[in-house]
């Protein structure tokens, strides 16, 4: 780092630097918090756009994280089905559908359908295809309720 280069730069651009510092001082002292954050977001967006990161890249990252979280929740729910099958209570609803409840799970479906809705600790995990673990869980819940 050459001191002569810096002094020459400051001598040539002193007016721009002073104006920028005055504007920065005014912004920091007079602009409301919301506007400050808006300016920060604009600058951050500019940096992100300038760096080459696209909204598609951000969307892909969010989708990946969501898929991983759902996968972890599904595997945890399947383990919970195995552990809580003895506590499962089967209820036949008036419309022909059924509900199975355990302390952490709720499974809703209709007899003969290959899809059930699964809720794990109050959070919907969506519709699942009935697999061997679910079939065993449903059978054991029916036996517990008889």
C-alpha positions in Angstrom: 0.0 0.0 0.0 1.6 3.2 -1.2 0.9 6.3 0.8 1.6 8.6 -2.2 -1.2 6.8 -4.1 -3.7 7.4 -1.3 -2.7 11.1 -0.8 -3.0 11.7 -4.6 -6.5 10.0 -4.5 -7.6 12.1 -1.6 -6.3 15.3 -3.2 -8.2 14.6 -6.5 -11.5 13.3 -4.9 -11.7 15.4 -1.7 -14.9 17.1 -2.7 -16.7 13.8 -3.5 -15.5 12.3 -0.3 -16.7 15.3 1.8 -20.1 15.3 0.0 -20.5 11.6 0.6 -19.6 11.9 4.3 -22.1 14.8 4.7 -24.8 12.8 3.0 -24.0 9.8 5.1 -24.1 11.9 8.3 -27.5 13.4 7.3 -28.9 10.0 6.5 -27.8 8.5 9.8 -29.1 11.4 11.8 -32.3 12.5 10.1 -33.7 9.5 8.3 -36.2 7.4 10.2 -35.4 3.8 11.1 -37.6 2.3 8.4 -36.0 4.3 5.7 -32.5 3.3 7.0 -33.5 -0.3 6.8 -34.9 0.2 3.3 -31.6 1.7 2.2 -29.8 -1.2 3.8 -32.0 -3.7 1.9 -31.5 -1.8 -1.4 -27.7 -1.9 -0.9 -27.8 -5.6 0.1 -30.0 -6.4 -3.0 -27.5 -4.5 -5.2 -24.6 -6.5 -3.8 -26.5 -9.8 -4.2 -27.4 -8.9 -7.8 -23.9 -7.7 -8.5 -22.4 -10.9 -7.1 -24.4 -13.1 -9.5 -26.8 -14.8 -7.1 -30.2 -15.0 -8.7 -33.6 -15.4 -7.1 -33.7 -18.9 -8.7 -30.6 -19.8 -6.6 -32.2 -18.5 -3.5 -35.5 -20.4 -4.3 -33.5 -23.6 -4.9 -31.8 -23.2 -1.6 -35.1 -22.7 0.2 -36.7 -25.7 -1.5 -33.7 -27.9 -0.6 -33.9 -26.9 3.1 -37.7 -27.4 3.1 -37.4 -30.9 1.5 -34.7 -31.9 4.0 -36.9 -30.7 6.9 -39.9 -32.6 5.6 -37.8 -35.7 5.1 -36.5 -35.5 8.7 -40.0 -35.0 10.0 -41.4 -37.9 8.0 -38.7 -40.3 9.3 -39.2 -39.1 12.8 -43.0 -39.5 12.4 -42.5 -43.1 11.1 -40.3 -43.9 14.1 -43.0 -42.4 16.3 -45.6 -44.6 14.7 -43.5 -47.7 15.6 -43.0 -46.5 19.2 -46.6 -45.3 19.8 -48.5 -48.0 18.0 -49.6 -49.6 21.3 -51.1 -46.3 22.4 -52.9 -45.6 19.1 -56.7 -45.1 19.3 -58.7 -45.9 16.1 -61.9 -43.9 15.7 -64.4 -44.6 12.9 -66.0 -41.3 11.8 -69.7 -40.9 10.6 -68.6 -40.2 7.0 -66.8 -43.5 6.8 -63.3 -42.1 7.3 -61.1 -43.0 10.2 -58.9 -41.1 12.6 -56.0 -42.6 14.6 -54.6 -40.6 17.4 -51.5 -41.0 19.6 -49.8 -38.5 21.9 -47.8 -37.1 19.0 -49.5 -38.3 15.8 -52.8 -38.0 14.1 -53.6 -40.0 10.9 -56.8 -39.5 8.9 -57.9 -41.6 6.0 -60.6 -43.6 4.3 -60.8 -47.4 4.2 -59.5 -48.8 0.9 -57.7 -45.6 0.0 -53.9 -45.7 -0.6 -53.5 -42.1 0.9 -53.7 -40.9 4.4 -53.2 -37.4 6.0 -50.5 -37.3 8.7 -50.1 -34.7 11.4 -47.0 -34.9 13.6 -47.2 -32.8 16.8 -49.9 -30.6 15.3 -48.0 -29.9 12.1 -49.4 -31.4 8.8 -46.9 -33.5 6.9 -49.3 -33.8 4.0 -50.8 -36.9 2.3 -48.7 -40.1 2.4 -49.1 -43.3 0.5 -49.9 -46.2 2.7 -46.8 -48.3 3.1 -46.1 -51.3 5.3 -45.3 -49.2 8.4 -48.6 -47.3 8.0 -50.6 -50.5 7.4 -49.1 -52.1 10.6 -49.8 -48.9 12.5 -53.5 -48.9 11.3 -54.0 -52.6 12.1 -52.5 -52.2 15.6 -54.7 -49.1 16.2 -57.8 -51.1 15.2 -56.8 -53.9 17.6 -56.2 -51.4 20.5 -59.7 -50.0 20.0 -61.5 -53.3 20.1 
